Amino acid sequence: MITGRKISQIDVFAGSPWEVASMKSRLNAAYIQVSIKDNGARGIQIMVPCEYYTAAMRVINNRFS
């Protein structure tokens, strides 16, 4: 049994505060856990566990639908 497994985080989206807030709510609605990191001038990034990468990218790519 694995007890000390570290889950790596993958950057999936970066944008302005309102874009990140909107995308965070969409990802949370799809039951995807997110972490947010403020990178100053480079914007705010959303990261997800590597297991949720594919599902997160589907949600992000369908944001205009």
C-alpha positions as CSV (number, residue, x, y, z in Angstrom):
1,M,0.0,0.0,0.0
2,I,1.3,3.5,-0.9
3,T,1.0,5.9,2.0
4,G,3.4,8.7,1.2
5,R,2.6,9.4,-2.4
6,K,3.1,13.0,-3.6
7,I,0.7,14.1,-6.2
8,S,2.4,16.4,-8.8
9,Q,0.6,19.5,-9.9
10,I,0.4,20.5,-13.6
11,D,-0.2,24.1,-14.8
12,V,-3.3,24.1,-17.0
13,F,-4.4,27.8,-17.2
14,A,-3.1,31.3,-16.6
15,G,-4.9,34.6,-16.9
16,S,-6.3,37.6,-15.2
17,P,-8.0,37.4,-11.8
18,W,-11.5,37.3,-13.2
19,E,-10.6,34.7,-15.9
20,V,-9.0,32.5,-13.2
21,A,-12.0,32.8,-11.0
22,S,-14.4,31.8,-13.8
23,M,-12.2,28.9,-14.8
24,K,-11.8,27.8,-11.2
25,S,-15.6,27.6,-10.8
26,R,-16.0,25.6,-14.0
27,L,-13.3,23.1,-12.9
28,N,-14.8,22.8,-9.4
29,A,-18.2,22.2,-11.0
30,A,-16.6,19.3,-12.9
31,Y,-15.3,18.0,-9.5
32,I,-11.7,18.8,-10.3
33,Q,-9.5,20.0,-7.5
34,V,-7.5,23.1,-8.3
35,S,-4.6,25.0,-6.8
36,I,-3.9,28.7,-7.6
37,K,-0.6,30.4,-7.7
38,D,0.0,34.1,-8.2
39,N,3.1,34.7,-10.4
40,G,3.0,38.5,-10.3
41,A,3.6,40.0,-13.8
42,R,3.0,36.6,-15.4
43,G,-0.5,36.3,-14.1
44,I,-2.3,33.8,-12.0
45,Q,-2.0,30.1,-12.7
46,I,-4.3,27.2,-12.1
47,M,-2.8,23.9,-11.3
48,V,-4.5,20.5,-11.1
49,P,-3.2,17.1,-10.0
50,C,-1.7,15.1,-12.8
51,E,-4.6,12.6,-12.7
52,Y,-7.1,15.3,-13.6
53,Y,-5.1,16.9,-16.4
54,T,-7.1,15.4,-19.3
55,A,-10.5,16.2,-17.7
56,A,-9.3,19.7,-16.9
57,M,-8.1,20.4,-20.4
58,R,-11.5,19.2,-21.8
59,V,-13.3,21.8,-19.5
60,I,-10.9,24.5,-20.4
61,N,-11.0,23.9,-24.2
62,N,-14.9,23.9,-24.1
63,R,-15.1,27.2,-22.2
64,F,-16.4,29.0,-25.3
65,S,-19.1,26.4,-26.1
